[in-house]
Amino acid sequence: MDKIANPAPGFQRNPDKIITIEPYVGTVTVRAGDTVIASSTKAKVLSEAPYPAVFYIPFADIDFDRLSGTEHSTHCPYKGDASYWSALPAGEAGQNAMWAYERPFDEMTEIRDHGAFYASKVTIEATPG
């Protein structure tokens, strides 16, 4: 068995923790006001009790011209360090609207190069395919 190079300390302390990542069958569209800032048929759904499920959208399907990186960051013992972007068309309400784990822990590599959005800051529409 391969040794994990960058294991998540959260899973080492709590091996019974379950986080699932599955493909979403359909289209996920993210808007700030009337402006589409992301649209993908390749989104993933991350489920982690007790939190609501979150869509992770590939960077290739996100319009980074409508986002601006911020200095804000957070740490998750299961996923790693998150970077944040603000949704420019949303103004002040869009501050730190998207986050991404650019270098996630080994157990979460499926969400590398994917961004997730706060439903309280932008509109997220999921249309089953």
C-alpha positions in Angstrom: 0.0 0.0 0.0 1.3 3.5 -0.9 2.2 5.7 2.0 0.1 8.9 2.0 2.4 11.9 1.5 0.1 14.6 3.0 -2.4 12.8 5.2 -5.3 14.8 6.8 -4.7 15.2 10.6 -8.5 15.2 11.1 -8.8 11.7 9.7 -5.8 10.5 11.8 -7.6 11.8 14.9 -11.1 10.8 13.8 -10.8 7.8 11.4 -14.6 7.2 11.6 -15.3 10.6 10.0 -17.1 10.2 6.6 -16.8 12.7 3.8 -18.1 11.6 0.4 -17.5 13.2 -3.0 -19.7 12.2 -5.9 -20.3 13.5 -9.4 -23.4 15.6 -9.8 -25.5 14.4 -12.8 -26.8 17.7 -14.3 -25.8 21.3 -14.5 -24.8 23.6 -11.7 -25.0 27.3 -12.4 -23.7 30.1 -10.1 -24.9 33.7 -10.5 -24.1 37.0 -8.8 -27.1 39.0 -9.6 -27.8 38.4 -13.3 -24.2 37.5 -14.1 -23.2 33.9 -14.5 -19.9 33.3 -12.8 -19.8 29.5 -13.1 -21.6 26.8 -15.0 -20.7 23.2 -15.1 -21.9 19.7 -16.1 -18.8 18.3 -14.2 -19.6 19.5 -10.6 -19.0 17.3 -7.6 -21.1 17.0 -4.5 -19.3 16.9 -1.2 -21.3 15.6 1.7 -20.0 16.0 5.3 -22.4 15.6 8.2 -23.7 17.7 9.9 -23.2 20.4 7.1 -25.4 20.8 4.0 -24.0 19.2 0.8 -21.7 21.5 -1.2 -21.1 21.7 -5.0 -17.5 21.9 -6.1 -17.1 23.2 -9.6 -14.0 22.7 -11.8 -11.8 25.8 -12.1 -12.2 25.4 -15.9 -15.9 26.1 -15.6 -15.5 29.2 -13.4 -15.2 32.7 -14.8 -12.2 34.0 -12.8 -12.5 37.4 -14.6 -15.6 37.9 -12.4 -13.8 37.0 -9.2 -11.0 38.6 -7.2 -8.7 36.7 -4.8 -8.7 37.8 -1.2 -6.4 37.5 1.8 -9.0 35.5 3.7 -8.2 31.8 4.4 -9.5 29.1 6.6 -8.2 25.6 7.7 -10.1 22.3 7.8 -8.4 19.4 9.5 -9.9 17.1 6.9 -9.5 19.1 3.6 -6.6 21.5 4.2 -6.2 25.3 3.8 -8.9 27.1 1.8 -8.3 30.2 -0.3 -11.1 32.7 -1.0 -12.3 34.8 -3.9 -15.0 37.6 -4.0 -17.7 37.6 -6.6 -17.2 41.1 -8.1 -20.7 41.5 -9.7 -22.2 41.0 -6.2 -20.4 43.9 -4.7 -20.0 43.9 -0.9 -22.4 40.9 -0.6 -20.1 38.8 -2.7 -17.1 39.2 -0.3 -15.3 35.8 0.0 -18.1 34.1 -1.9 -16.0 31.3 -3.3 -13.4 29.0 -1.6 -11.1 26.3 -2.9 -8.6 23.9 -1.5 -5.7 24.4 -3.9 -3.5 21.9 -2.1 -5.9 19.6 -0.3 -4.9 16.8 2.0 -4.4 13.4 0.1 -7.8 12.1 1.1 -9.5 15.1 -0.6 -7.5 15.4 -3.9 -10.8 15.0 -5.8 -11.7 18.6 -5.0 -8.3 20.1 -6.1 -8.8 22.7 -8.8 -12.5 23.0 -7.9 -14.3 26.0 -6.2 -17.3 26.0 -4.0 -19.7 29.0 -3.3 -21.7 30.2 -0.4 -25.4 30.0 -1.2 -25.9 33.0 1.1 -23.7 35.2 -1.1 -24.6 34.0 -4.7 -27.4 32.1 -6.4 -26.6 28.4 -7.0 -29.0 26.5 -9.3 -28.7 22.8 -9.7 -30.6 21.3 -12.6 -30.7 17.5 -12.7 -29.6 15.9 -16.0 
